[in-house]
Amino acid sequence: MGQLGLGLLFGLGQASSGIISIGQFALGFYLGIGQFATGIIAIGQFAVGKYVLAQIGIGKYVWSQKTADPEAVEFFRFLQQKFAFLINAR
């Protein structure tokens, strides 16, 4: 955790890495969330992965400003439903 967060399981920081990574520059293996994100599931402004939700994305299933792959849309809507309690927590 920190400006440069290098982790095996979890990375959190401005530039971070780990199986799950959250940061401005997030290099995740499974999940990456950040301005630039990588991972099997990648969410960010620019993202690269298998399931990608981004403004500009590269991957097998991409939901971006220019494209909405039906598999990606279904996957991210499923995630939204599963984690709605976090979003709706007051």
C-alpha contacts under 8 A as a table, 3 or more apart, distances in Angstrom:
res1	aa1	res2	aa2	distance
1	M	4	L	7.05
1	M	5	G	4.53
1	M	6	L	7.34
1	M	7	G	7.95
1	M	11	G	6.13
1	M	12	L	4.81
1	M	13	G	5.46
1	M	16	S	7.86
2	G	5	G	5.18
2	G	12	L	6.61
2	G	13	G	4.67
2	G	14	Q	6.92
3	Q	13	G	4.88
3	Q	14	Q	4.71
3	Q	15	A	6.18
3	Q	16	S	7.88
4	L	13	G	5.70
4	L	14	Q	6.04
4	L	15	A	4.89
4	L	16	S	5.72
5	G	11	G	5.24
5	G	12	L	5.50
5	G	13	G	5.04
5	G	14	Q	7.36
5	G	15	A	6.13
5	G	16	S	4.35
5	G	17	S	6.43
6	L	11	G	5.67
6	L	12	L	7.99
6	L	16	S	5.44
6	L	17	S	5.02
6	L	18	G	6.53
7	G	10	F	5.21
7	G	11	G	4.82
7	G	16	S	7.47
7	G	17	S	5.77
7	G	18	G	4.74
7	G	19	I	7.81
8	L	11	G	7.50
8	L	17	S	7.58
8	L	18	G	4.84
8	L	19	I	6.31
9	L	18	G	5.14
9	L	19	I	4.88
9	L	20	I	6.22
10	F	17	S	7.24
10	F	18	G	4.89
10	F	19	I	5.90
10	F	20	I	4.88
10	F	21	S	5.71
11	G	16	S	5.03
11	G	17	S	5.01
11	G	18	G	5.01
11	G	19	I	7.71
11	G	20	I	6.34
11	G	21	S	4.55
11	G	22	I	6.21
11	G	23	G	7.86
11	G	26	A	7.99
12	L	15	A	7.72
12	L	16	S	5.61
12	L	17	S	7.66
12	L	21	S	5.96
12	L	22	I	4.97
12	L	23	G	5.70
13	G	16	S	5.26
13	G	22	I	6.70
13	G	23	G	4.90
13	G	24	Q	7.22
14	Q	23	G	4.90
14	Q	24	Q	4.88
14	Q	25	F	6.17
14	Q	26	A	7.93
15	A	23	G	5.81
15	A	24	Q	5.96
15	A	25	F	4.56
15	A	26	A	6.02
15	A	27	L	7.96
16	S	21	S	6.04
16	S	22	I	6.69
16	S	23	G	5.91
16	S	24	Q	7.91
16	S	25	F	6.25
16	S	26	A	5.10
16	S	27	L	6.13
16	S	28	G	7.96
17	S	20	I	7.43
17	S	21	S	5.37
17	S	22	I	7.98
17	S	26	A	5.93
17	S	27	L	4.58
17	S	28	G	5.46
18	G	21	S	5.28
18	G	27	L	6.75
18	G	28	G	5.17
18	G	29	F	6.38
19	I	28	G	5.19
19	I	29	F	4.56
19	I	30	Y	5.24
19	I	31	L	6.58
20	I	28	G	5.24
20	I	29	F	6.59
20	I	30	Y	5.87
20	I	31	L	4.77
20	I	32	G	6.04
21	S	26	A	5.36
21	S	27	L	6.15
21	S	28	G	4.75
21	S	29	F	7.91
21	S	31	L	6.19
21	S	32	G	4.85
21	S	33	I	6.40
22	I	25	F	7.87
22	I	26	A	5.46
22	I	28	G	7.88
22	I	32	G	5.89
22	I	33	I	4.83
22	I	34	G	5.81
23	G	26	A	4.97
23	G	33	I	6.49
23	G	34	G	4.89
23	G	35	Q	7.30
24	Q	34	G	4.72
24	Q	35	Q	4.83
24	Q	36	F	6.26
24	Q	37	A	7.93
25	F	34	G	5.96
25	F	35	Q	6.13
25	F	36	F	4.92
25	F	37	A	6.17
26	A	32	G	5.43
26	A	33	I	6.12
26	A	34	G	5.53
26	A	35	Q	7.60
26	A	36	F	6.09
26	A	37	A	4.71
26	A	38	T	6.42
27	L	32	G	6.07
27	L	37	A	5.89
27	L	38	T	5.09
27	L	39	G	6.80
28	G	31	L	5.19
28	G	32	G	4.46
28	G	33	I	7.99
28	G	37	A	7.16
28	G	38	T	5.44
28	G	39	G	4.74
28	G	40	I	7.96
28	G	42	A	7.99
29	F	32	G	7.23
29	F	38	T	7.10
29	F	39	G	4.59
29	F	40	I	6.36
30	Y	39	G	4.92
30	Y	40	I	4.85
30	Y	41	I	6.07
31	L	38	T	7.29
31	L	39	G	4.93
31	L	40	I	6.05
31	L	41	I	4.81
31	L	42	A	5.85
32	G	37	A	5.02
32	G	38	T	5.22
32	G	39	G	5.19
32	G	40	I	7.93
32	G	41	I	6.41
32	G	42	A	4.85
32	G	43	I	6.25
32	G	44	G	7.98
33	I	36	F	7.70
33	I	37	A	5.53
33	I	38	T	7.76
33	I	42	A	6.05
33	I	43	I	4.81
33	I	44	G	5.71
34	G	37	A	5.22
34	G	43	I	6.54
34	G	44	G	4.86
34	G	45	Q	7.15
35	Q	44	G	4.87
35	Q	45	Q	4.82
35	Q	46	F	6.21
35	Q	47	A	7.88
36	F	44	G	5.75
36	F	45	Q	6.11
36	F	46	F	4.89
36	F	47	A	5.65
37	A	42	A	5.58
37	A	43	I	6.21
37	A	44	G	5.61
37	A	45	Q	7.86
37	A	46	F	6.48
37	A	47	A	4.67
37	A	48	V	6.40
38	T	41	I	7.43
38	T	42	A	5.20
38	T	43	I	7.88
38	T	47	A	5.71
38	T	48	V	4.84
38	T	49	G	5.57
39	G	42	A	5.06
39	G	48	V	6.78
39	G	49	G	4.98
39	G	50	K	7.26
40	I	49	G	4.88
40	I	50	K	4.81
40	I	51	Y	6.10
41	I	49	G	5.98
41	I	50	K	6.14
41	I	51	Y	4.83
41	I	52	V	6.03
42	A	47	A	5.62
42	A	48	V	6.19
42	A	49	G	5.54
42	A	50	K	7.54
42	A	51	Y	6.27
42	A	52	V	4.91
42	A	53	L	6.40
42	A	54	A	7.92
43	I	46	F	7.94
43	I	47	A	6.08
43	I	52	V	5.94
43	I	53	L	4.82
43	I	54	A	5.77
44	G	47	A	5.37
44	G	53	L	6.57
44	G	54	A	4.96
44	G	55	Q	7.21
45	Q	54	A	5.05
45	Q	55	Q	4.99
45	Q	56	I	6.31
46	F	54	A	5.75
46	F	55	Q	6.12
46	F	56	I	4.87
46	F	57	G	5.69
47	A	52	V	6.33
47	A	53	L	7.20
47	A	54	A	5.85
47	A	56	I	6.60
47	A	57	G	4.87
47	A	58	I	6.41
48	V	52	V	6.53
48	V	57	G	5.85
48	V	58	I	4.81
48	V	59	G	5.71
49	G	52	V	5.78
49	G	58	I	6.60
49	G	59	G	4.93
49	G	60	K	7.27
50	K	59	G	4.97
50	K	60	K	4.98
50	K	61	Y	5.94
50	K	62	V	7.86
51	Y	59	G	6.59
51	Y	60	K	6.59
51	Y	61	Y	4.97
51	Y	62	V	6.10
51	Y	72	A	6.06
51	Y	75	F	7.81
52	V	57	G	6.18
52	V	58	I	7.10
52	V	59	G	6.28
52	V	60	K	7.93
52	V	61	Y	6.16
52	V	62	V	4.70
52	V	63	W	6.10
52	V	64	S	7.86
52	V	72	A	7.07
53	L	57	G	6.94
53	L	62	V	6.15
53	L	63	W	4.95
53	L	64	S	5.96
53	L	72	A	7.74
53	L	76	F	7.75
54	A	57	G	5.34
54	A	62	V	7.75
54	A	63	W	6.53
54	A	64	S	5.02
54	A	65	Q	7.51
55	Q	64	S	5.04
55	Q	65	Q	5.46
56	I	64	S	6.10
56	I	65	Q	7.19
57	G	62	V	6.25
57	G	63	W	7.54
57	G	64	S	6.35
58	I	62	V	6.75
59	G	62	V	5.90
61	Y	69	D	5.83
61	Y	71	E	6.24
61	Y	72	A	5.00
62	V	67	T	6.74
62	V	68	A	6.29
62	V	69	D	5.64
62	V	72	A	5.67
63	W	66	K	7.92
63	W	67	T	5.68
63	W	68	A	4.37
63	W	69	D	5.85
63	W	72	A	5.77
63	W	73	V	6.33
64	S	67	T	5.19
64	S	68	A	6.12
65	Q	68	A	7.73
68	A	72	A	7.01
68	A	73	V	6.48
69	D	72	A	5.28
69	D	73	V	6.26
70	P	73	V	5.09
70	P	74	E	6.13
71	E	74	E	5.22
71	E	75	F	6.10
72	A	75	F	5.02
72	A	76	F	6.11
73	V	76	F	5.42
73	V	77	R	6.05
74	E	77	R	5.27
74	E	78	F	6.10
75	F	78	F	5.14
75	F	79	L	6.35
76	F	79	L	4.91
76	F	80	Q	6.09
77	R	80	Q	4.91
77	R	81	Q	6.26
78	F	81	Q	5.17
78	F	82	K	6.24
79	L	82	K	5.03
79	L	83	F	6.08
80	Q	83	F	5.32
80	Q	84	A	5.59
81	Q	84	A	5.20
82	K	85	F	7.70
83	F	86	L	5.63
83	F	87	I	6.98
84	A	87	I	5.08
84	A	88	N	5.97
85	F	88	N	5.14
85	F	89	A	5.75
86	L	89	A	5.29
